[in-house]
Amino acid sequence: MKVPSYKYKARDIDGKKRKGLLEAPNEDELYNKLKLEGLYLEKAVLADGQRSKKKLKTKALSEFCRQLGTLLGAGVSLVRALSIISQEESLRLYEKMIYEDVLRLIRQGISLSDAMEQQNGAFPDLLINMIKAAQESGSMDKTAMRMAVHYEKDYKLNGKLKNAMIYPCILLVLIVLVVIFIVSFVIPQFSDLFSQMEELPLPTRVVLGVSDAFQYYWYFILAGVAVVVLVIKGIFSIPKVHIWKDKMKLRLPVFGKLYKVIYTARFARTLSSLYSAGLPIVLALQVGRKTVGNSYMDQQFDEVIAQVRAGGNLSAALKTVDGFVNKLSSTIMIGEETGSLDSMLDSISDTLDYESEIAISKMVTMLEPVLIVVMAVIVGFIMIAVMLPIYDSYSAIETSAYN
């Protein structure tokens, strides 16, 4: 891998400013090289002037928080901990650049939360606010470990969802391939036979039309599919349409209830982490609303936050949100009445995490037979379309023979 070049600004022992360009594997090595020359690094950027804006993935966030919490808990200084984390060989280049930039800002006297905030969205607001609260309370190591568990659960849940969708996706692709194969290679074998018949049934004419289209106009079909996909993506990017789509997810038969469980689990886990870290409930709601993953539910939080600011109960405010299961508000109500809201939030988040895993399994369990039925209907329709004229011709021959 090519060694990157850094443009740096430094000062010598007399305080004079120095500028230059120097190759180094990372900023830590650059700092050491300059120190050997009697220079002290103030600022460094990659020679191309670019800084990664790519968001850190959930797994990377979990590993970062776990390493940070473990090192700080062992008494390692923050600078040393970040230096160790940024030198991990398993890091991707963009992750390494982000961690090194955070380390550089820390060395300049900037707080960790502010340094993370300056990474152009690489770190989520949830983690930044948790670290900010931990800096004030002096519990950085415990908060980092808590966030490691949080992101680990999030990563496992998303992983289960992706793994669960592999088989349905394979079935869906198989359906498309089977249909293309039949209409492109099988149906044309019967075209000579069908051309000799005076009149064909409607299903046969439909299948032959589709077959001809795939044979002679396949490039138009591909272009049409691409245009339709782009148009649909463009339409759903419109805020009002996007909100309507997310609202309809909650109205789906059977699947709507499962979506509600998943959305509630995400929010409960986030709110539990934020509240336990000592964040004010209004700020916790403002951050937590972004983790739900549903724009229709997100917009309803304006009213929730207004009610809480006006002195209303959190349970009553959340009960008005269309999309959360009732168990959330009822559990929070008990926590408010008993003065143990933090422990009740922990309890409900663990319960809903388990229920969300069950919900994902149910979704996949129901989706698989649906796709199999769709495949059977399509293939069955094509079979009927092929056999129907043949059967009619045999019937006509048999009738003429008897006459």
PASE-451289 format. One record per residue (C-alpha): residue number from 1; residue in one letter; x, y, z. Coordinates in steps of 0.02 Angstrom, whole numbers, plus 50000, padded with zeros to 5 digits. Layout:
N
nr; rest; u; v; w
NUM; A; X; Y; Z $
...
//
This chain:
403
nr; rest; u; v; w
1; M; 50000; 50000; 50000 $
2; K; 50068; 50171; 49956 $
3; V; 50125; 50273; 50106 $
4; P; 50016; 50429; 50118 $
5; S; 50089; 50604; 50118 $
6; Y; 50038; 50734; 50247 $
7; K; 50043; 50922; 50238 $
8; Y; 50089; 50978; 50412 $
9; K; 50107; 51132; 50519 $
10; A; 50225; 51121; 50668 $
11; R; 50328; 51226; 50787 $
12; D; 50508; 51205; 50840 $
13; I; 50576; 51221; 51017 $
14; D; 50589; 51410; 50996 $
15; G; 50406; 51424; 50943 $
16; K; 50442; 51461; 50760 $
17; K; 50313; 51395; 50636 $
18; R; 50363; 51263; 50510 $
19; K; 50269; 51194; 50361 $
20; G; 50306; 51045; 50252 $
21; L; 50259; 50884; 50165 $
22; L; 50309; 50718; 50241 $
23; E; 50268; 50535; 50207 $
24; A; 50208; 50431; 50354 $
25; P; 50097; 50277; 50375 $
26; N; 49984; 50374; 50494 $
27; E; 49977; 50533; 50597 $
28; D; 50052; 50448; 50749 $
29; E; 50210; 50405; 50649 $
30; L; 50211; 50581; 50577 $
31; Y; 50205; 50651; 50753 $
32; N; 50353; 50542; 50805 $
33; K; 50455; 50586; 50649 $
34; L; 50433; 50772; 50679 $
35; K; 50473; 50753; 50864 $
36; L; 50641; 50674; 50818 $
37; E; 50677; 50830; 50716 $
38; G; 50633; 50942; 50862 $
39; L; 50464; 50990; 50792 $
40; Y; 50296; 50977; 50874 $
41; L; 50146; 50940; 50763 $
42; E; 50001; 51063; 50766 $
43; K; 49900; 51014; 50613 $
44; A; 49909; 50883; 50477 $
45; V; 49800; 50840; 50328 $
46; L; 49820; 50716; 50187 $
47; A; 49907; 50791; 50037 $
48; D; 49752; 50774; 49928 $
49; G; 49655; 50875; 50057 $
50; Q; 49514; 50749; 50065 $
51; R; 49432; 50684; 50223 $
52; S; 49319; 50536; 50229 $
53; K; 49135; 50572; 50257 $
54; K; 49083; 50390; 50253 $
55; K; 48983; 50335; 50404 $
56; L; 49062; 50205; 50514 $
57; K; 48969; 50041; 50507 $
58; T; 48883; 49969; 50660 $
59; K; 49013; 49833; 50683 $
60; A; 49155; 49961; 50675 $
61; L; 49066; 50070; 50804 $
62; S; 49045; 49921; 50919 $
63; E; 49229; 49874; 50907 $
64; F; 49284; 50055; 50930 $
65; C; 49177; 50077; 51087 $
66; R; 49231; 49910; 51161 $
67; Q; 49416; 49946; 51136 $
68; L; 49397; 50123; 51203 $
69; G; 49300; 50064; 51356 $
70; T; 49423; 49923; 51393 $
71; L; 49578; 50033; 51377 $
72; L; 49506; 50177; 51479 $
73; G; 49446; 50054; 51611 $
74; A; 49623; 49987; 51624 $
75; G; 49689; 50161; 51663 $
76; V; 49759; 50201; 51489 $
77; S; 49750; 50386; 51443 $
78; L; 49629; 50441; 51308 $
79; V; 49768; 50492; 51187 $
80; R; 49858; 50327; 51211 $
81; A; 49695; 50229; 51192 $
82; L; 49651; 50317; 51028 $
83; S; 49830; 50292; 50967 $
84; I; 49816; 50104; 50999 $
85; I; 49645; 50094; 50916 $
86; S; 49703; 50190; 50761 $
87; Q; 49851; 50072; 50737 $
88; E; 49745; 49914; 50726 $
89; E; 49797; 49815; 50570 $
90; S; 49619; 49757; 50535 $
91; L; 49554; 49935; 50510 $
92; R; 49497; 49991; 50339 $
93; L; 49582; 50145; 50267 $
94; Y; 49434; 50262; 50294 $
95; E; 49414; 50201; 50475 $
96; K; 49599; 50230; 50506 $
97; M; 49589; 50407; 50436 $
98; I; 49440; 50449; 50546 $
99; Y; 49521; 50384; 50706 $
100; E; 49684; 50472; 50667 $
101; D; 49592; 50636; 50638 $
102; V; 49503; 50616; 50805 $
103; L; 49672; 50583; 50887 $
104; R; 49746; 50739; 50807 $
105; L; 49604; 50848; 50871 $
106; I; 49619; 50772; 51046 $
107; R; 49804; 50818; 51049 $
108; Q; 49753; 50998; 51010 $
109; G; 49648; 51001; 51167 $
110; I; 49477; 50970; 51090 $
111; S; 49358; 50856; 51185 $
112; L; 49322; 50683; 51118 $
113; S; 49138; 50720; 51081 $
114; D; 49183; 50878; 50985 $
115; A; 49319; 50786; 50889 $
116; M; 49194; 50651; 50841 $
117; E; 49069; 50784; 50790 $
118; Q; 49196; 50860; 50670 $
119; Q; 49209; 50699; 50570 $
120; N; 49072; 50751; 50448 $
121; G; 48942; 50625; 50506 $
122; A; 49058; 50475; 50525 $
123; F; 48998; 50452; 50704 $
124; P; 48810; 50446; 50741 $
125; D; 48727; 50579; 50849 $
126; L; 48682; 50445; 50976 $
127; L; 48864; 50403; 51014 $
128; I; 48920; 50585; 51013 $
129; N; 48787; 50633; 51140 $
130; M; 48827; 50482; 51249 $
131; I; 49012; 50527; 51251 $
132; K; 48969; 50708; 51288 $
133; A; 48866; 50655; 51439 $
134; A; 49004; 50535; 51495 $
135; Q; 49134; 50675; 51490 $
136; E; 49029; 50776; 51612 $
137; S; 48995; 50630; 51729 $
138; G; 49170; 50555; 51719 $
139; S; 49108; 50383; 51667 $
140; M; 49186; 50372; 51494 $
141; D; 49241; 50190; 51509 $
142; K; 49071; 50127; 51569 $
143; T; 48978; 50227; 51437 $
144; A; 49092; 50164; 51299 $
145; M; 49063; 49983; 51353 $
146; R; 48875; 50014; 51361 $
147; M; 48877; 50084; 51184 $
148; A; 48982; 49934; 51127 $
149; V; 48842; 49820; 51188 $
150; H; 48712; 49933; 51107 $
151; Y; 48794; 49930; 50935 $
152; E; 48833; 49746; 50950 $
153; K; 48648; 49709; 50976 $
154; D; 48606; 49823; 50831 $
155; Y; 48733; 49735; 50720 $
156; K; 48669; 49562; 50768 $
157; L; 48488; 49612; 50737 $
158; N; 48529; 49685; 50566 $
159; G; 48635; 49533; 50527 $
160; K; 48492; 49416; 50570 $
161; L; 48376; 49517; 50460 $
162; K; 48497; 49510; 50314 $
163; N; 48532; 49325; 50336 $
164; A; 48347; 49288; 50352 $
165; M; 48313; 49378; 50188 $
166; I; 48443; 49278; 50089 $
167; Y; 48327; 49131; 50051 $
168; P; 48177; 49240; 50001 $
169; C; 48291; 49342; 49888 $
170; I; 48358; 49183; 49807 $
171; L; 48179; 49126; 49778 $
172; L; 48133; 49293; 49701 $
173; V; 48283; 49289; 49583 $
174; L; 48242; 49108; 49540 $
175; I; 48064; 49157; 49495 $
176; V; 48126; 49291; 49376 $
177; L; 48255; 49175; 49296 $
178; V; 48128; 49033; 49274 $
179; V; 48004; 49150; 49191 $
180; I; 48137; 49224; 49076 $
181; F; 48198; 49049; 49028 $
182; I; 48023; 48985; 48990 $
183; V; 47965; 49134; 48887 $
184; S; 48133; 49152; 48796 $
185; F; 48179; 48970; 48759 $
186; V; 48032; 48854; 48794 $
187; I; 47883; 48948; 48722 $
188; P; 47968; 48983; 48553 $
189; Q; 47977; 48794; 48526 $
190; F; 47787; 48793; 48514 $
191; S; 47771; 48944; 48400 $
192; D; 47763; 48841; 48238 $
193; L; 47627; 48731; 48312 $
194; F; 47526; 48879; 48374 $
195; S; 47542; 48971; 48207 $
196; Q; 47445; 48831; 48121 $
197; M; 47295; 48853; 48237 $
198; E; 47155; 48968; 48183 $
199; E; 47119; 49043; 48354 $
200; L; 47217; 49038; 48515 $
201; P; 47149; 49058; 48693 $
202; L; 47184; 49225; 48781 $
203; P; 47314; 49153; 48904 $
204; T; 47412; 49081; 48757 $
205; R; 47409; 49246; 48663 $
206; V; 47471; 49336; 48819 $
207; V; 47617; 49214; 48844 $
208; L; 47664; 49220; 48659 $
209; G; 47663; 49410; 48665 $
210; V; 47778; 49411; 48816 $
211; S; 47890; 49283; 48732 $
212; D; 47905; 49387; 48573 $
213; A; 47942; 49541; 48675 $
214; F; 48085; 49453; 48767 $
215; Q; 48154; 49385; 48603 $
216; Y; 48149; 49540; 48496 $
217; Y; 48136; 49688; 48614 $
218; W; 48236; 49632; 48767 $
219; Y; 48344; 49790; 48762 $
220; F; 48186; 49898; 48772 $
221; I; 48127; 49793; 48920 $
222; L; 48292; 49818; 49011 $
223; A; 48288; 50004; 48976 $
224; G; 48106; 50011; 49032 $
225; V; 48144; 49920; 49195 $
226; A; 48290; 50038; 49230 $
227; V; 48179; 50190; 49197 $
228; V; 48040; 50122; 49308 $
229; V; 48163; 50089; 49450 $
230; L; 48236; 50264; 49436 $
231; V; 48063; 50343; 49429 $
232; I; 48004; 50244; 49582 $
233; K; 48161; 50293; 49678 $
234; G; 48135; 50474; 49628 $
235; I; 47952; 50471; 49682 $
236; F; 47991; 50391; 49851 $
237; S; 48129; 50519; 49882 $
238; I; 47993; 50653; 49891 $
239; P; 47968; 50684; 50079 $
240; K; 47778; 50670; 50078 $
241; V; 47782; 50509; 49975 $
242; H; 47920; 50437; 50084 $
243; I; 47818; 50472; 50240 $
244; W; 47664; 50393; 50160 $
245; K; 47765; 50237; 50114 $
246; D; 47828; 50219; 50293 $
247; K; 47650; 50242; 50357 $
248; M; 47588; 50103; 50243 $
249; K; 47720; 49985; 50313 $
250; L; 47628; 49994; 50479 $
251; R; 47462; 49956; 50394 $
252; L; 47517; 49797; 50306 $
253; P; 47421; 49640; 50357 $
254; V; 47523; 49537; 50481 $
255; F; 47688; 49619; 50429 $
256; G; 47631; 49788; 50499 $
257; K; 47627; 49719; 50677 $
258; L; 47799; 49644; 50656 $
259; Y; 47869; 49809; 50593 $
260; K; 47798; 49895; 50748 $
261; V; 47891; 49774; 50862 $
262; I; 48056; 49805; 50770 $
263; Y; 48036; 49995; 50773 $
264; T; 47988; 49995; 50957 $
265; A; 48138; 49886; 51001 $
266; R; 48259; 50005; 50914 $
267; F; 48188; 50157; 51002 $
268; A; 48177; 50074; 51174 $
269; R; 48359; 50017; 51166 $
270; T; 48418; 50192; 51115 $
271; L; 48313; 50283; 51245 $
272; S; 48373; 50163; 51379 $
273; S; 48556; 50198; 51337 $
274; L; 48532; 50387; 51330 $
275; Y; 48429; 50402; 51488 $
276; S; 48544; 50289; 51588 $
277; A; 48692; 50398; 51535 $
278; G; 48607; 50548; 51618 $
279; L; 48549; 50642; 51463 $
280; P; 48396; 50753; 51487 $
281; I; 48239; 50664; 51426 $
282; V; 48203; 50795; 51292 $
283; L; 48377; 50776; 51217 $
284; A; 48360; 50586; 51230 $
285; L; 48198; 50595; 51131 $
286; Q; 48275; 50709; 51000 $
287; V; 48418; 50587; 50971 $
288; G; 48313; 50429; 50990 $
289; R; 48185; 50480; 50859 $
290; K; 48318; 50467; 50723 $
291; T; 48357; 50286; 50764 $
292; V; 48180; 50220; 50737 $
293; G; 48202; 50207; 50549 $
294; N; 48027; 50265; 50500 $
295; S; 47997; 50444; 50440 $
296; Y; 47810; 50436; 50477 $
297; M; 47846; 50397; 50661 $
298; D; 47990; 50521; 50665 $
299; Q; 47877; 50669; 50621 $
300; Q; 47759; 50625; 50765 $
301; F; 47898; 50660; 50891 $
302; D; 47875; 50847; 50870 $
303; E; 47714; 50831; 50969 $
304; V; 47791; 50707; 51092 $
305; I; 47935; 50825; 51134 $
306; A; 47814; 50972; 51150 $
307; Q; 47708; 50874; 51275 $
308; V; 47860; 50823; 51379 $
309; R; 47927; 51001; 51380 $
310; A; 47756; 51061; 51440 $
311; G; 47771; 50944; 51590 $
312; G; 47673; 50795; 51524 $
313; N; 47716; 50615; 51565 $
314; L; 47833; 50525; 51445 $
315; S; 47719; 50372; 51442 $
316; A; 47566; 50474; 51392 $
317; A; 47664; 50566; 51257 $
318; L; 47735; 50406; 51180 $
319; K; 47564; 50324; 51184 $
320; T; 47507; 50449; 51050 $
321; V; 47641; 50389; 50927 $
322; D; 47562; 50281; 50792 $
323; G; 47686; 50139; 50768 $
324; F; 47743; 50091; 50943 $
325; V; 47673; 49938; 51031 $
326; N; 47570; 49976; 51187 $
327; K; 47693; 49880; 51295 $
328; L; 47818; 50024; 51282 $
329; S; 47706; 50159; 51356 $
330; S; 47632; 50044; 51489 $
331; T; 47806; 49991; 51548 $
332; I; 47868; 50171; 51552 $
333; M; 47713; 50219; 51652 $
334; I; 47759; 50091; 51785 $
335; G; 47937; 50160; 51788 $
336; E; 47872; 50337; 51812 $
337; E; 47756; 50285; 51953 $
338; T; 47888; 50184; 52046 $
339; G; 48034; 50302; 52013 $
340; S; 48133; 50167; 51922 $
341; L; 48119; 50227; 51743 $
342; D; 48299; 50181; 51700 $
343; S; 48281; 49999; 51753 $
344; M; 48111; 49984; 51668 $
345; L; 48184; 50052; 51507 $
346; D; 48324; 49922; 51517 $
347; S; 48196; 49786; 51546 $
348; I; 48080; 49835; 51404 $
349; S; 48227; 49857; 51282 $
350; D; 48289; 49680; 51319 $
351; T; 48112; 49609; 51303 $
352; L; 48080; 49699; 51139 $
353; D; 48250; 49648; 51069 $
354; Y; 48199; 49467; 51093 $
355; E; 48026; 49499; 51020 $
356; S; 48102; 49587; 50869 $
357; E; 48208; 49432; 50832 $
358; I; 48050; 49327; 50840 $
359; A; 47962; 49453; 50727 $
360; I; 48101; 49439; 50596 $
361; S; 48088; 49249; 50599 $
362; K; 47899; 49259; 50576 $
363; M; 47917; 49380; 50430 $
364; V; 48034; 49263; 50339 $
365; T; 47930; 49110; 50383 $
366; M; 47777; 49191; 50304 $
367; L; 47872; 49265; 50156 $
368; E; 47944; 49101; 50095 $
369; P; 47778; 49011; 50059 $
370; V; 47709; 49171; 49980 $
371; L; 47853; 49174; 49855 $
372; I; 47834; 48987; 49821 $
373; V; 47649; 49013; 49786 $
374; V; 47690; 49158; 49670 $
375; M; 47813; 49048; 49575 $
376; A; 47685; 48908; 49565 $
377; V; 47549; 49026; 49499 $
378; I; 47663; 49100; 49365 $
379; V; 47730; 48932; 49306 $
380; G; 47554; 48858; 49316 $
381; F; 47483; 48999; 49209 $
382; I; 47618; 48971; 49077 $
383; M; 47586; 48783; 49078 $
384; I; 47399; 48811; 49056 $
385; A; 47432; 48935; 48916 $
386; V; 47538; 48805; 48824 $
387; M; 47428; 48654; 48855 $
388; L; 47259; 48735; 48826 $
389; P; 47271; 48755; 48634 $
390; I; 47348; 48581; 48618 $
391; Y; 47207; 48507; 48720 $
392; D; 47079; 48604; 48616 $
393; S; 47156; 48540; 48453 $
394; Y; 47151; 48359; 48515 $
395; S; 46970; 48384; 48565 $
396; A; 46930; 48454; 48393 $
397; I; 47016; 48306; 48307 $
398; E; 46924; 48183; 48417 $
399; T; 46757; 48267; 48382 $
400; S; 46787; 48268; 48193 $
401; A; 46836; 48084; 48198 $
402; Y; 46673; 48036; 48279 $
403; N; 46575; 48142; 48156 $
//
